[in-house]
Amino acid sequence: MMKKIITVVLVGILLVACKTEEKKKTDGYIVSGRATGVYNGIRVYLQSTDERGRKINNDTAIVMNERFSFEGKVSQPEMWYLAGNSIKGSLPLIIDNDIIEVVVNKDKIHESVVKGNKANASLVAYNIDVNKIGNQRIKLNGQFRAATDDATKAKLTEELEGLNAMNAKIPYEYIKSNNDNSFGLVIISSLLKTKDADLNKLSESIALLSDDLKTSPLAKQLITNIENLKIERAALSATEIGKIAPNFTAPTPDGKQLSLKEAMGKVTIVDFWASWCGPCRRENPNVVKVYEKYHDKGLEIIGVSLDGTNRQKDPKGAWIKAIEEDKLSWNHVSNLQYFTDPVAKTYNIKSIPATLILDENGKVIAKNLRGADLEAKIAELLN
């Protein structure tokens, strides 16, 4: 019922924007802090997060006389976090090549005072709005759980849906009102990482940014990422169960061109693998057994190798050797381009082994079956 959108956890931060004329000039970032009650020698960090949400230390400083300072340079604005060894939690900050001052509340870091650029001021305002709706949600959810009649539950459900709709609009409203500072770019970047990101809406949001921001390295990278995601989603859609698998043509080991349509049977397995892939090689004996058992009944296999990693001195030789060693007596093709292989990109293959099972018309009827499950499905289709 609730649609996941960007939320940056930040409660009660007080921020006072520095006047432009009072700022020192800097071509990098300067984060200076006062940490009352934090002992000398305590380390503080500026951290980012990786794709799994794990914190990575980007910069380290040591508290001396209740003060610390970071200096560095970033290629683009990013959401980082201020943390410390004796401080519970972390404080979100938008780091760009500007000056930020922080008065740390070591007991309640989210109540720290931040003096800085417009982007961080917008971050605070954004989270105030998001937190208001979040608190209303909590309240309504409690009322819903306590409700005993359908009419009340229906009314509360309608109110919750209204809050969700409001919540979904907030990021885009802030992008419009921050089209002249890095907060707009940071929020677009965060939205792009969500599973259900609206790619068309994000493209429209980038178009609303000022000319300076639209031509910035981060904006250009975001535009590229959006276009790549559109291609990936199209590829995923094209290979969903029930869809006709995209045709492709690629070189065989002897240099000839072979298309999927030419290699198809009553049932066809499209098998993405590589000579360097341990799980693929371990699965190959099972695939050989299935092929030998059902080939005469109409089973065909076309192996698509993702050999071609730069760690291979002779990728074609390794590919052909693996075919011979594993006794893979079906059709094989490869552009020897690793995961940038055009066929792999068309099918949005991110890891191997990966398989698709097609019917005689090329319709996808199953995906990524291995071992006994693979044999059972082929038996069901051809026995």
N, C-alpha and C positions, 0 to 999 in steps of 0.2 A: 504494500500500500504506500509505503514511504519511498520516494525515489531518492537514491543517494546522490548528493551533490557535494561540492567542495565545502569543507568546514575546517577552519584553522582554529585550533583550540587556544583561546586567549580570553581571560576573564579579568576585567577590572584594571587594565593597564591605563595609567595616566600618561598622556603624551602632550608635550608642549613643543610646537614647531619653532625652530630657530629662525630668526629673521635672516634673510639672505645677506644683508650687509654686515651681519655679525659673524658670518662664517669665514673660516680660513679657507684658502684655496687648496685643493688637493686633487691629484690625478688618480688617487686610489681611495680605499676606504680607511677611515680612522674610527674605531669604536673605543671610546674612553669611558671608564666606569668608576663609580665610587661604591664600595662594598662594605658598608658599616657593619662591624661585628664579625667580619671574615678575617681569619688569622693570616699573618704573613706566611708566604710560602705556599698557600693554597693555589692550585692550578684551576684556571677557568678556560673554557673552550668556546670556539665558534664551530658549530657542527652543522652538517647537512644530512640528508637521509638518502639511502640508496633505494633501489627499486623494491626492496623487501621491507622498507621502513626502518632499517637499522641505521643508527647514528654513526657518522663518520667525522672525525676531528679534522677540520680544515685549518685551524689556527689555535695556538695555545699562548696563554699569558700567565704570569704569576702575580698574585696579589702582594703588594708591598705598601705598608702604611694605609691599608684599606682602599687602595687604588690599583687599577690595572689598565692596560691599553693594548689594542690590537691595531696593526697597520698592515695593509696588503693591497692587492688589486684583483678585481674580478673582471672577467671578459663580458659578463652580462649580469643583470640583476637576478638575485636568487633569494629564496626563503631559507634562512639559516636559523640556528637556535643558540642562544647563550646558555651555557651550563657550567657548573662548577663542582669540584669534588665534595665540598661540604654543603652544597646547596641542593635542596630537593626540587626536582622538576627542571624545566628549561623554559626559556623566554624566546618566543618567535620574533625575528627581526628580518626586515627586508634589507639585504646588503647590496648596495651598489657603490660606486666610487664617490662616496660622500662622507660627511661627518655625522656621527651618531654619538650621543651621550646617554649613559644609562646610570640611574641610581638604583642599585640592586636592593630589593627586599629579600634577604636571605631566607626568611621563614616562609614568605609567600611570594615566590618569584614573579607570579603573574600580576602582582600589585606593584611591581617595579615602575619607576618613572623613566620614560624615554623621551629625550629631546633629540629631534632629528629632522629628517626630510619629509616631504609631503607624502611619499609612499608609505612611510610608517604611520603617519597620522591617519591615512586612509585605511590602513590595516586595522587600527584600533576601532575606527568608526564602523567598518565592515563587521567586525566581530561583535560589537555591541548589538547591531541589528540581528545578526545570526543568533546570538545568545538569547535575545528577547523571544524570538520564535521558538528556539529550543526549549526555553522554560515553559512557554505556553503548551508546547507538545507534551512535555512531562506531566503537566497539570491535567490536560485532556486525556492522556493515556490512563492516568490514575482514575479519573472519573469513569472512563470506559470500562475498566476492569471492575469497578464497583457497581456499575449499572446492572439492573436486574430485568429491565423491560426492553423490548425490541425498539420501541419508539425513541427512547433515550439513546440507545446505542446507535441508531441510524442518524440521529441529530449530531452526536459526537463524531461519528465517522465523517459526516459532511464537513464539520468544522476542521477536523484533522486534514482532510483533503485540501481544504482551503489554505491551511497553513503550509502544507507541502508545496502548493502552487506558488505562494508568496515566497517561500524559501528558494524555490527554483529560479525566481526572477532576480533575487538579490545580486548574485554575481554579475549578471549582465548589466544591471543598473549601475553597479560600481565601475564596471569597465567603461561605460559611457561617461561617467562623471570623473574618471581618472584616465582620460585618453591622452593626457599630456605628461604623465609620470609613470614610473616603472611598476606601480602597483597593478595597473591594468594588464601589463604583460605577465606579471607573476601570477595573477589570478587566472589568466587564459592558460598559462602553462600548467597550473594545478588542475584546472578543469579537464585539460587534455589527457591527464593521467587516469581519470575515472573511467570505469568500464563502459558506461552508457553515455559517454561524451557526445554531444550534438555537434558533429563536425561542421555542418553547414552553418550553424549559428556561431561557432567559434571563428570561422572564416569571415563571417559578417562582422564580428566583433573586432577582428584585426583591422578590417577596413575602416573602422570608426576612429582608430588611433591617429594621433598627430603624424605629420609627415616624418618628423625626426624619429619617432618610435617605430613607424612602419618600415623604415629602412635600416633599423638597428639590427645587429647580428642575431639577437634573440628572436625578434619578429620574423626574420628570414628563416631561422631554424624552425620556428613554430609552423610557419606556412608549409615548409617541406614535410614536417612530421604529420601535419593534417592530411596532406595529399597522400603520403605513404599509408596512413591509416585508412583512408578511403579505398585505396587499392587493395589493402589487406581484407577489409570488410567485404569488398566485392568478390575477392577470391574465396573467402569463407562461404559466402552466400552461394557461389557457383558450385561448390562441392558439398553442399548440404545433402543429407539423405533425401532422395526423391528428385533431385536435380540431375540433368544430363551433364556428365563430366566433360569439362572442356577438352577438346581435341588438342593434340600437340604433335610435333614432329621433332626428332632429335637424332644425332648420329649413333649408329651401332658401333660395336668394337672394330668392325672392318671398314668403318668410314662411310657407310651408306646411310641414307636417311630413312627412318621408319616412323610412321604415324601410329597413334593409338588406334585409330579406326582400322588400320591394316592388321593390327595385332590382336584384335578382339575375337572372342569366341562366344559360346552360349553364356558363359560366365567368365569374367576377366578380373584378375587381381592386378592392380597397379601397386607395385611394391617399391617404396622409396627406401634406399639402403646405401651403404658404402663399405668399401673394403676395410676402412679404419674403424668401423662401428662395431664394437664388441657385442652388444645386444642383437644387432642385425645378424652377425655371423653365427651367434648361438641359436637364433631362430631359424636359420636357413635349413638345417636338416629336417625340421618339421614341415617347412614349405615344400621341400623336395618330396617328402613322403606324400603330401597332399596332391602335388602336381602329378606324380607317377600314378597315383590311385585314380585320379579323376580327369586326366588329360584326354583320354580316349572318349570320355563322356561329354567333352566340350569345354573343359577348363583351359584357359590360356592365362599366362602371366607375362607382364611386361615390367622388367626391373628398371627402375630409374636410379642410377648411381649418383650420389653426391660426392664422389671423389673430386679432388682438385684443390684441397686445402694446401696452403703454402708450405705446410710442414712435409708434404710429399715431394720427394725428388722426381718420381716418375709416376704420376697419378694414373695415367692410362695403363701402364704396366701393372700397377697394383690392382687396378680394377679387373683387368683380364685374368690375372693370376688368381684372384679371389673367386671369379666365376668358375675357373677350372678346378680349384681346390675344393670348393663347396658343391661341385657338380650341378650347377644351376643351368639346366639344359633348355631354358626358355629364352624369349626375346629380351634383349638388353639395350638400353640407350643411355647416353650421358653427354652433357656438354662439358663435363669436367670443370665445373665452376663452383663446386662446394654448394653452400646454401644460396648463392646468387644465381644458380642454375635457373634459366627461364621457366622450365617446367615446375621446379620447386616453388618459384615465386607465383606462378599461375595458380598453384594448388595451395599456396600459403603454408608451405611445410616449414615448421620451426624446429622440429626435432625428428630424429629417426631412431628405430624403424617406424614407418607410417604406411598404412595400406588402405586402399579403397577397393571394394568389391562392386563390380558393375554387372548389370544384366546384359542381355544380348543387344539391347538398344542403347547401351551406354549410360543407363540411369544408375545413380549411386544407391546401393541397397544396404550397404554396411560399411563401417570404417574401423580401422585399427584393431582388428581381431587377430589374436595370436594363439599359438598352441592348440589345445583341444577345441577352443571356441571357433577358431578358423576352420578346422576340419569339419566341425559340426554344421557350420553355416554352408560350406560347399556341398556337404552331403545332402543337406536339406534342399538345396537348389538343383542338384543334378541327379539324385537317386530317384 
